[in-house]
Amino acid sequence: MTAGSTRKRPAWYRRRLRVAAPATATAAPASDREAALARLAELTEADAAIPEATSTQLFEPSPDASVTIVIWHGFTNAPSQFAAVAEQLRDAGYRVLLPRMPRHGLPDLRNRELASLTDAELVAQVDTCIDIAAGLGDEVWVVGLSAGGVMASWAAATRDEVSRVALMAPLVGPKGFPMPAVRLCVKFPRIVPGYYMWWDPRHKDDIENNSPYAYPGFPLPGVMPFLHLSESLFDKTVSVGHRLDRVVLVTNPCDLAVRLDAADAFASSVFGTAADYFGRATIDRELNWTHDFVDPWSPARGSTEQVVAIIEAALGVGEPTAGGVLVPPLIAQG
C-alpha cells in the first residue's frame, strides 16, 4: 500500500546541471555473527581517541534478536544524540547500531574537520554499517535524522538488505535555500565559501545548555557531501535497487533548519513507487519542537519515550499516532 506516491521527471535544473555519481558502493555483507562482530571491532577501533559517548555503539538485547536497526545521528551531532532512544529500543527487543558519522563526535568541538568530509567517506560508512547489520540478524531497518536521514536514504536505495526506513527531517535542502542553488553548489563545490557557520551566531560556542557532544557550528563545505548523495538520488543518477517493505518520512512543521517541501519531494520521488507502503508522518505543530527533537540537550524536544514511539510508528511496529504525537496517524503494519 502506498500513500500519495508519485514518480516525476527530475526538475529542469537537475537535468541541465548534471553531477557526477558519488563513490561506488562496495557491499560485502558479513556472512555470520562472528564476521559481523569482527567488522564492528574494526569500526570501533577507529574510535580509540573518541569519547565513549560519541563513539559507535551497539545495543543488543540478545544474540538472537532478529531485527537490527541502524540509526544515524544528525549533522554535527554524535551517537550520544540517540543513546537513550537506543536503550529503550533494545529493551523492546531490537538490536540497535549507532554509528559515528565520519568526522563527527571529535573531542574538540571547535574543530574544522567537516571541511574535509567527502562523499566517499559517507558511502563507505553506510556500506560498513549495513555489512555488519546483515550478519547480526534476519532483518535490517534504517533510521536517520537530518544528515543522518540522507545516510539512511542512501542505505535504503543501494543495499538490498534494508527493508524498512524512517527518514526524519532529512537534510536535502537547507531552510531558505533555493533547490536550484543547492544543485549549483553540488555541481560546482568550489563556489561554496569556506567560512564557519555557527548554529547560534549570537552565542557561538557559548550556547546555554548546549550538548557537550555536538559541534556549535560547521564549515559550510561540510554539508555538501550529504547534498551530493541526496541530489544523486533526486535525479535518479542512483536509483533504488530493490523493493522495500516500508518507507516513512517524518517531518516537523516547526523545523527551521530544513525545507519540508524539499524533504517531501525527495522522499516521494525516490521512494514513493519503490515501497509496498510509503507514508508521511507529521509531528503535531502544537508541540513546538525544533529540528533536533531527539537530543536530550535540545531546548524543544520530545521525551525519549515519544521519540521511540515515533520511530516504532514509522517502522510499522508501534501505535500509529505515537501516543498522539503524529497527526494524522500512520497506517500500522506488522
Phi, psi and omega per residue, in radians:
M1 nan 2.425 -3.101
T2 -2.262 2.325 3.140
A3 -1.817 1.874 3.033
G4 1.151 0.685 -3.115
S5 -1.514 2.494 3.098
T6 -2.481 2.700 3.049
R7 -2.230 1.910 -3.055
K8 -1.996 2.760 3.044
R9 -1.194 2.491 3.121
P10 -0.982 2.579 -3.127
A11 -1.033 2.741 -3.050
W12 -0.984 -0.692 -3.084
Y13 -1.245 -0.421 3.054
R14 -1.342 -0.568 3.084
R15 -1.278 -0.602 -3.120
R16 -1.385 -0.640 -3.095
L17 -1.847 1.436 -3.136
R18 -1.231 2.411 3.100
V19 -2.068 2.623 3.124
A20 -1.195 2.565 3.092
A21 -1.154 2.512 3.075
P22 -1.110 3.124 3.141
A23 -0.943 2.548 -3.120
T24 -1.274 2.379 3.101
A25 -1.198 2.522 3.117
T26 -2.254 1.402 -3.099
A27 -1.252 2.302 3.061
A28 -2.574 1.198 -3.050
P29 -1.029 2.417 3.106
A30 -1.072 2.404 -3.065
S31 -1.344 -0.423 -3.123
D32 -2.791 -3.120 -3.074
R33 -1.080 -0.749 -3.122
E34 -1.049 -0.764 3.124
A35 -1.157 -0.664 3.134
A36 -1.126 -0.761 -3.134
L37 -1.181 -0.549 3.070
A38 -1.160 -0.712 3.096
R39 -1.165 -0.665 3.108
L40 -1.111 -0.701 3.120
A41 -1.062 -0.687 3.099
E42 -1.117 -0.696 -3.130
L43 -1.171 -0.757 -3.106
T44 -1.295 -0.430 3.070
E45 -1.082 -0.513 3.101
A46 -1.205 -0.225 -3.136
D47 -1.737 0.310 -3.053
A48 -0.988 -0.609 -3.118
A49 -1.703 0.185 -3.077
I50 -1.772 2.429 3.086
P51 -0.968 2.554 -3.086
E52 -0.979 -0.711 -3.080
A53 -1.137 -0.443 -3.092
T54 -1.866 0.140 3.124
S55 -1.493 2.831 3.016
T56 -1.045 2.374 -3.061
Q57 -2.383 2.548 3.047
L58 -2.064 2.236 3.096
F59 -1.975 2.084 -3.004
E60 -2.309 2.144 3.116
P61 -1.272 -0.663 3.109
S62 -2.906 2.749 -3.132
P63 -1.054 -0.422 -3.074
D64 -1.698 0.252 3.061
A65 -1.022 2.326 -3.003
S66 -1.479 -0.429 -3.067
V67 -1.984 2.301 3.020
T68 -1.979 2.173 3.104
I69 -1.848 2.112 3.053
V70 -1.686 2.148 -3.115
I71 -2.079 2.098 3.083
W72 -1.711 2.274 -3.137
H73 -1.253 3.109 -3.102
G74 -1.489 2.974 -3.130
F75 -1.078 2.304 -3.115
T76 1.210 0.068 3.119
N77 -1.769 -2.699 -3.030
A78 -2.761 2.995 3.111
P79 -0.957 -0.455 3.108
S80 -0.974 -0.469 3.141
Q81 -1.011 -0.633 -3.051
F82 -1.933 0.139 -3.036
A83 -1.037 -0.823 -3.130
A84 -1.137 -0.648 3.092
V85 -1.110 -0.770 -3.134
A86 -1.092 -0.655 3.119
E87 -1.075 -0.758 -3.137
Q88 -1.220 -0.644 3.085
L89 -1.151 -0.664 3.062
R90 -1.071 -0.759 -3.141
D91 -1.135 -0.400 3.100
A92 -1.509 -0.004 3.052
G93 1.841 0.105 -3.122
Y94 -1.792 2.442 2.986
R95 -1.432 2.358 -3.087
V96 -2.237 2.227 3.038
L97 -1.891 2.128 3.096
L98 -1.917 1.705 3.131
P99 -1.416 2.592 2.969
R100 -1.525 2.032 -3.135
M101 -1.126 2.627 -3.096
P102 -0.926 2.345 3.071
R103 1.160 0.291 3.028
H104 -1.868 2.892 3.020
G105 1.240 0.304 -3.132
L106 -1.295 2.629 -3.087
P107 -1.142 -0.548 3.080
D108 -1.509 1.777 -3.067
L109 -1.175 -0.320 -3.120
R110 -1.612 0.173 -3.091
N111 -1.113 2.861 3.129
R112 -2.061 0.437 -3.062
E113 -1.067 -0.528 -3.097
L114 -1.100 -0.332 3.101
A115 -1.106 -0.410 -3.104
S116 -1.762 0.069 -3.112
L117 -1.109 2.466 3.125
T118 -2.176 2.753 3.086
D119 -1.152 -0.503 3.116
A120 -1.098 -0.655 3.098
E121 -1.124 -0.715 -3.130
L122 -1.163 -0.807 -3.139
V123 -1.088 -0.745 -3.137
A124 -1.086 -0.685 -3.131
Q125 -1.229 -0.689 3.066
V126 -0.981 -0.842 -3.115
D127 -1.088 -0.745 3.136
T128 -1.068 -0.773 -3.108
C129 -1.149 -0.736 3.136
I130 -1.244 -0.612 3.049
D131 -1.002 -0.779 -3.139
I132 -1.153 -0.866 -3.098
A133 -1.057 -0.619 -3.097
A134 -1.111 -0.484 -3.133
G135 -1.582 -0.100 -3.067
L136 -1.704 -0.502 -3.080
G137 -2.627 3.138 -3.106
D138 -1.389 -0.558 -3.092
E139 -2.182 2.584 3.086
V140 -2.161 2.115 3.055
W141 -2.025 2.629 -3.118
V142 -2.246 2.559 -3.134
V143 -2.421 2.522 3.076
G144 -2.720 2.525 3.080
L145 -1.956 2.332 3.057
S146 1.054 -2.136 3.083
A147 -1.071 -0.524 3.058
G148 -1.106 -0.483 3.061
G149 -1.153 -0.571 3.064
V150 -1.202 -0.712 3.104
M151 -1.074 -0.778 3.122
A152 -1.109 -0.669 3.109
S153 -1.099 -0.756 -3.132
W154 -1.117 -0.738 3.105
A155 -1.072 -0.779 -3.106
A156 -1.132 -0.616 -3.094
A157 -1.368 -0.587 -2.954
T158 -1.873 -0.198 -3.089
R159 -2.133 2.045 -3.060
D160 -1.335 -0.051 3.023
E161 -1.253 -0.400 -3.081
V162 -1.416 2.299 -3.122
S163 -2.087 -0.473 -3.130
R164 -2.326 2.549 -3.001
V165 -2.462 2.372 2.983
A166 -2.165 1.980 -3.133
L167 -1.802 1.966 -3.089
M168 -1.857 1.916 3.124
A169 0.810 0.995 -3.100
P170 -1.078 2.438 -3.089
L171 -1.478 1.422 3.104
V172 -1.934 -0.211 3.092
G173 -2.778 1.931 3.118
P174 -1.064 2.543 -3.134
K175 -0.974 2.310 3.083
G176 1.397 0.065 -3.087
F177 -1.889 2.056 -3.123
P178 -1.068 2.465 -3.109
M179 -1.130 -0.594 3.030
P180 -1.055 -0.573 3.099
A181 -1.225 -0.643 3.055
V182 -1.022 -0.829 -3.127
R183 -1.076 -0.734 -3.135
L184 -1.068 -0.723 -3.139
C185 -1.211 -0.603 3.073
V186 -1.192 -0.687 3.133
K187 -1.180 -0.717 -3.094
F188 -2.203 1.300 -3.044
P189 -1.061 -0.357 -3.132
R190 -1.203 -0.286 3.116
I191 -1.426 -0.161 3.139
V192 -1.331 2.104 -3.124
P193 -1.118 2.601 -3.067
G194 -1.583 0.226 -3.055
Y195 -1.262 2.788 -3.121
Y196 -1.563 2.236 -3.124
M197 -1.846 2.088 3.096
W198 -1.417 2.443 3.051
W199 -1.120 -0.621 3.068
D200 -2.238 1.650 -3.071
P201 -1.055 -0.396 -3.124
R202 -1.276 -0.699 -3.062
H203 -1.891 -0.223 3.122
K204 0.908 -2.048 -3.095
D205 -1.648 0.295 3.096
D206 -2.025 0.808 -3.121
I207 -1.348 2.210 -3.136
E208 -1.136 2.316 3.101
N209 1.073 0.431 3.102
N210 -1.290 2.671 3.102
S211 -1.035 2.390 3.097
P212 -1.340 0.034 -3.092
Y213 -2.054 -0.246 -3.081
A214 -1.714 2.507 3.106
Y215 -1.215 2.494 3.114
P216 -1.363 -0.078 3.141
G217 -3.026 -2.915 -3.080
F218 -2.826 2.606 2.969
P219 -1.194 2.285 -3.035
L220 -0.943 -0.665 3.118
P221 -1.077 -0.303 -3.094
G222 -1.148 -0.358 -3.135
V223 -1.500 -0.303 -3.016
M224 -1.115 -0.684 3.118
P225 -1.040 -0.617 3.092
F226 -1.162 -0.727 3.133
L227 -1.208 -0.507 3.056
H228 -1.114 -0.764 3.109
L229 -1.112 -0.825 -3.086
S230 -1.146 -0.682 3.121
E231 -1.175 -0.577 3.110
S232 -1.193 -0.527 3.040
L233 -1.370 -0.678 -3.131
F234 -1.017 -0.774 -3.029
D235 -1.633 0.114 3.092
K236 1.242 0.238 2.967
T237 -0.996 -0.663 3.005
V238 -2.096 2.133 -3.096
S239 -1.914 2.750 3.079
V240 -1.112 2.187 -2.989
G241 -1.670 0.049 -3.120
H242 -2.751 2.950 3.129
R243 -1.470 2.263 3.122
L244 -1.745 2.602 3.094
D245 -1.263 -0.752 -2.979
R246 -2.753 2.323 3.043
V247 -2.345 2.235 3.116
V248 -2.289 2.320 3.045
L249 -1.702 2.218 3.088
V250 -1.918 2.137 3.107
T251 -2.193 2.814 -3.060
N252 -2.230 1.998 -3.090
P253 -1.016 -0.383 -3.120
C254 -1.663 0.181 -3.133
D255 -1.221 2.134 3.131
L256 -1.880 0.177 -3.085
A257 -1.849 -0.638 -3.078
V258 -2.155 2.688 3.088
R259 -1.361 2.065 -3.118
L260 -1.238 -0.580 3.113
D261 -1.160 -0.650 3.115
A262 -1.203 -0.704 3.118
A263 -1.078 -0.737 3.140
D264 -1.160 -0.773 3.130
A265 -1.097 -0.685 3.134
F266 -1.100 -0.947 -3.065
A267 -1.079 -0.766 -3.108
S268 -1.228 -0.657 -3.134
S269 -1.208 -0.755 -3.063
V270 -1.380 -0.744 -2.973
F271 -2.016 -0.140 -3.021
G272 -0.978 -0.666 -3.133
T273 -1.849 0.126 -3.078
A274 -1.832 0.034 -3.074
A275 -2.245 2.560 3.067
D276 -1.125 -0.592 3.028
Y277 -2.324 2.124 3.028
F278 -2.079 2.163 -3.092
G279 -2.383 2.849 3.094
R280 -2.081 2.311 3.108
A281 -2.089 2.260 -3.115
T282 -2.047 2.211 3.090
I283 -1.279 2.386 -3.117
D284 -0.959 2.145 -3.123
R285 -1.018 -0.567 -3.087
E286 -1.098 -0.336 3.127
L287 -1.272 -0.426 3.074
N288 1.004 0.713 3.115
W289 -1.393 2.692 3.099
T290 -1.500 3.140 3.095
H291 -0.963 -0.835 3.071
D292 -1.586 1.563 -3.133
F293 -1.667 0.200 -3.059
V294 -1.852 -0.835 -2.995
D295 -1.032 2.270 3.117
P296 -1.008 -0.361 3.131
W297 -1.590 -0.117 -3.118
S298 -1.187 2.403 -3.046
P299 -1.225 -0.451 -3.131
A300 -2.335 1.502 -2.974
R301 -2.262 2.978 2.978
G302 -1.573 2.879 3.043
S303 -1.275 2.850 3.084
T304 -0.988 -0.725 3.140
E305 -1.082 -0.688 3.132
Q306 -1.178 -0.737 3.130
V307 -1.127 -0.743 3.083
V308 -1.055 -0.731 3.139
A309 -1.112 -0.653 3.096
I310 -1.112 -0.814 -3.123
I311 -1.107 -0.767 -3.133
E312 -1.148 -0.694 3.094
A313 -1.112 -0.762 -3.127
A314 -1.108 -0.660 -3.128
L315 -1.436 -0.070 3.044
G316 1.499 0.319 -3.123
V317 -2.141 0.219 -3.121
G318 -2.317 3.070 3.128
E319 -1.074 2.284 -2.943
P320 -1.062 -0.432 3.122
T321 -1.661 -0.040 -3.059
A322 0.933 0.790 3.123
G323 1.258 0.486 3.121
G324 1.628 0.018 -3.117
V325 -1.350 -0.617 -3.071
L326 -1.704 2.261 3.125
V327 -2.361 2.194 -0.171
P328 -1.269 3.035 -3.100
P329 -1.227 2.706 3.025
L330 -1.376 2.976 3.011
I331 -1.613 2.133 -3.117
A332 -1.352 2.702 -3.132
Q333 -2.728 2.238 -3.124
G334 -1.290 nan nan
